């Protein structure tokens, strides 16, 4: 990991809001969920943010939260059981699910969206966020936002670095 610069929390939220639109009618979305998580983890970690560049070996070890593949929108397969599955293990599981594109179309479409795009900065914490189940697995980085981007990165076999907003 390479530290690029320290940033203020207001800059983090401004970037998030710019790149994560919400529905104008005010319906709760996954972007709302991620924004709330970033705010609560900022409070949990004391607001020390930086922009970092993560190398592939760092990215593969990011710990991800439970992910049921958008069940409210028809997803039927749980991609990530429990919490604290690494990006590496999630990519392995996803590559073994030959029908994921039909059982979890919304999740799959989000992954596909990022397959041919530059991965925007993701959001991470160095401290396990309160929403994740406490386990004996400890990591260096915990996911706050960017799961589908990370999965797209891994499925296409990328060896590139990724930038991240990191708190903690």
Order of alpha helices (4+ residues) and beta strands (2+ residues): beta-alpha-alpha-beta-alpha-beta-beta-alpha-alpha-alpha-beta-beta-alpha-beta
